[in-house]
Amino acid sequence: MSKQGESGEIPEQLVEVWRGPLIESRHRGHLIAVDGNGATVASLGSPETATFLRSSAKPFQAFPLVASGAADRFGLIEQEIAIACGSHNGEPIHVEAVTSILRKIGLDATALKCGAHEPYSLEVARALIRKGEPPSVLQNNCSGKHAGMLALARYIGASIETYDEPTNSVQQMIVKAVADFSDVPVENIVVATDGCGAPIFGIPVRAMALMYARLVSPPASFEARLRESCKRIVNAMIAYPEMIGGTRSVFCHRTIGPAA
């Protein structure tokens, strides 16, 4: 039997998980693919359902960092742009990249407000346990995103202490980017707090699909500077998938990494 959400959206069965000869679980949801003009290519369920972007917002949260000129001002390399878009595993290469961003903007790990959690990498987490060491804020999967926000704050002269608050100019630039990519007016975007403490945005699933279609293929209505920023972000993520997830993240390497 279909389950109906509070607002009337009926999710479609998308996945069946089999264990031997029996279906162990079924997973329902909403799915849509659109082109850069917003025309529907395929859909299932109710794509007008609104939910939160969560970590899928990260390339767009990093967009003002690139489009504003902050990334160039501080000499961020492709790997550093990529990690600002990723949910990394807390491996040494990730810690080094985030540390490098902070060093370039004249800050250190104490400026990060994302908090600490056990690294996603099992190898790193086990090594910490063996050494009796607590996780570092640099190993938080969102530390790259937060470092990028701090770089933007430095560049535009916004408060470092409140960079993660919705009223900060950094977050105002980010929500404007979400609105521009999604065609959802700023006043209609639902803003809440993500697990890392930064603002996160609620919009329809259809609008999320449009955001990614435009990131990959920006419309002619975007000025050249914005189209070039899209290209830089996409190219950085494709060139360095290990910065999006980890060195052993098969999903990232197969879905966004360069062809073998």
Secondary structure as GFF3:
##gff-version 3
##sequence-region A 1 260
A	DSSP	beta_strand	12	19	.	.	.	ID=ss1
A	DSSP	beta_strand	22	29	.	.	.	ID=ss2
A	DSSP	beta_strand	31	34	.	.	.	ID=ss3
A	DSSP	beta_strand	40	44	.	.	.	ID=ss4
A	DSSP	beta_strand	50	52	.	.	.	ID=ss5
A	DSSP	three_ten_helix	54	57	.	.	.	ID=ss6
A	DSSP	alpha_helix	58	61	.	.	.	ID=ss7
A	DSSP	alpha_helix	63	67	.	.	.	ID=ss8
A	DSSP	alpha_helix	70	73	.	.	.	ID=ss9
A	DSSP	alpha_helix	78	84	.	.	.	ID=ss10
A	DSSP	alpha_helix	92	104	.	.	.	ID=ss11
A	DSSP	three_ten_helix	109	111	.	.	.	ID=ss12
A	DSSP	alpha_helix	122	131	.	.	.	ID=ss13
A	DSSP	three_ten_helix	137	139	.	.	.	ID=ss14
A	DSSP	alpha_helix	143	156	.	.	.	ID=ss15
A	DSSP	alpha_helix	169	182	.	.	.	ID=ss16
A	DSSP	three_ten_helix	186	188	.	.	.	ID=ss17
A	DSSP	beta_strand	190	193	.	.	.	ID=ss18
A	DSSP	beta_strand	199	204	.	.	.	ID=ss19
A	DSSP	alpha_helix	205	216	.	.	.	ID=ss20
A	DSSP	alpha_helix	224	239	.	.	.	ID=ss21
A	DSSP	three_ten_helix	241	243	.	.	.	ID=ss22
A	DSSP	alpha_helix	250	255	.	.	.	ID=ss23
###
